[in-house]
């Protein structure tokens, strides 16, 4: 079923970027920062019903607005500023969550780039939950949500979060930052 859905999505999109445009960092968060994020995300502020693509309103996931928390407002944006090789404005940011049975829907984001930070302080590859990227020629790549790691990719690459396995009993948390590339090198990042 997943393969059929994937093929349908591929025929409806034109991929402009390639998998080689995906940038990754092994660790950008400290243990303490991941624990702070875990504490924030353990609060009852999750909202059910977020979707990645308006054409698939049935593919819902958990989302939390984290504006007002220094780790998301300042710490991670400062790291993004250092890591990405281009000037940018942050258009939006939030954390999203996936639990067992909530596989994502192949989609593109509404931005130039997406900076994704994997926030769980512990992750076992047996828990699944990888992020999958697919090109229109069928080539794909998958990235496990290694604690504290990050990705930056052109938002026009099809991607989705895959289901966590039945061995995982929590919520897979990632922070998503939508970036607009700015040509003017004097531009300051925008507060959202």
N, C-alpha and C positions, 0 to 999 in steps of 0.2 A: 504494500500500500504506500509506504514512504517513497519508494522508487517511482511509482506512477505519479504521485504528487510532485516530486522533485522534477520529473521530466516536463510536467505541465507548466511548472514555474519557469523552467529554463527556456521554453519556447515562447514565453510571454515577456521576457526581459532581454535587453541587449547589454551584455557586460562590457564595460569600457576599460576597467582595470584588470590586472591579473594578480594571481596569488603571490607573485614575486614582489608586489607592492605592499605586502603586509609586513609591518615592523613589529618586533617583539622584544620584550625585556624579561629576563628571568625573575628578577625580584625588584620591585620598586617600593614595596611597603615593608616597614619593620614589623616585628612580632607585636610590639606595642600598638602600632597603628592598626593592625588587623584586629587586635583585641578590642580596641576602641570602636571600630566599625561593627564588630560582632555585638558589642553592647548596644549600640544605636539600633542595629537591625533586629535585636531581640525584643524591642518594644512593640507594642500593638499599634503600629502606624502603617502597616502594610495595607494596600488597597488592591482588591481583586478586580480583574477585568481589563487590564491594559492589553493592548494588541499591537503587534508590530506592523500590521498591514491591514488597511481598511477592507481589502477584498477577502479577508479571512477573519471575520469578527468572532468566530467560534474558537479561534486559537488564542486563548487568554493566558495571562501570566500575572504574577504578583509584582507590584511596583510601589516604591516608597519615595516620596519627595524628601530629600535630605538637605535642602537649602536651610541655612542657619546653623549648620554644624561645621566647625572650623576644619575638620579633616577633609570634608568635601568642598567647602567654599574656598579654602586657602592652600592646605597642604598638598592635596593631589594636583590642583591646578598649577602650583609652583613646580611640581615634578614634571608635569606635561610640558610646561614652558621650557624646561631644560632638555627634555628628551626628544621632542619632535623637531625635525629639521626644517621647520617653516614657521612663519608668523601666523597667528590664528586668533580668532575670537571664539569663546565658548558660547554656543547658542543655547544649550540646555544641558542639564545633568540630573541624574537620578540613579537609584539602585533598582535593579530588577531581580526577581527571585523565581526559581523554578523548583518544584517539588516533584515527587514521583508521579508520572502520568502526564506531565505538562511539557511535552516536547514543543519546541518552537516551530514557527512557520518561516520558510525561506523568504527573505525580504531584503530590501535595500533601505538604508536610513535616509532621512531628509537632512542631509548635511554634506559637506565635502569629505570629511573624515570622521571616523568614530574611534574614540580612545576608550578601550575597555579594560577595566581593572578587576581581576579575580580576587574577591575579598575574604573567602573562607580561610580561617587560619590553619585548617587541616583539610587535606583532600587525598583520598585513596583512588587510584585509577580504576579500581573495581566499582566505584560509585558512578562511573559514566559522566554525564553532564558536560560533555565537550562542546565546544563551539565549532560548527562546521561551516566551511567556506566552499563555494562551488563556482566554477567558471562555466561559460556557455559551451565550451568544448568538452565538458564532462570531467575535467580535472578538478580535484578537490583536495582539501587539506583540513585536518581536524586538530584542535588544540584543547588539551585538557586544562581545567581550571586550577592550575598549580597555585598554591597560596602565595599571594603578593605579586604575582606576575601580571604583565600588561601587554596589550596589543594596540596598535594603531593601524587602521586600514582605511582605504578609500571606501566611502559609504555606498558606492555603487557596486560593490562586490556582494553577491547574494550570500547570506549567512543566516544561521539560526542556532539557538541553543538546543542541544539534544536532551532527551529525557534522562533523569538520574535513575540509577538502578534500584532494585528493591532492597539492596543492601544499605542504601542511604536513607536515613530517617529525618533529615533536616531540610534546610532550604539552601539551594545553591545561589550564592549572592555575587552579583557583579555590578560595578559602578560604570555607567555609560556616560561619556561626555561627547556631545555632538559639537564638532569643530568646523568653523568656516575658515578656509584658507584666506589670508589677507596678503595682498601683494605689496601694500605700503608698509615698509619696514618700521615706520614710526607709529603704527597703530597699536593701541593698548587693548588688552583683552577686555571684553565686555562682561560686567557683572550681570548675572541672570536673576 
